[in-house]
């Protein structure tokens, strides 16, 4: 996996949704770090994956 760096080309020209997309990238990058670099990747990675799942559900509900 690799880190995602926000680029303005990702923008959907909606400030709130762009903020949420940036937050999702932050959560993803955190998960990437915990799985690929962490000292105990399984528990830390599962926790990070759960955070990503929770935020994704929130975000898609908001978009609807």
MOGIHU-V593298 format. One line per field, one symbol per residue. ss: DSSP state (H for helix, E for strand, L for the rest). psi: psi as a letter, one per 40 degrees, with the letter a starting at -180 (. if undefined). A space follows every 50 residues. Layout:
# MOGIHU-V593298
ss=???
psi=???
This chain:
# MOGIHU-V593298
ss=LLLLLLLHHHLLLLHHHHHHHHHHHHHHHHHHHHHHLLLLHHHHHHHHHH HHHHHHHHHHHHHL
psi=iiihhhieeeiefhdddddddddddddddddddddddidgdddddddddd ddddddddddddd.
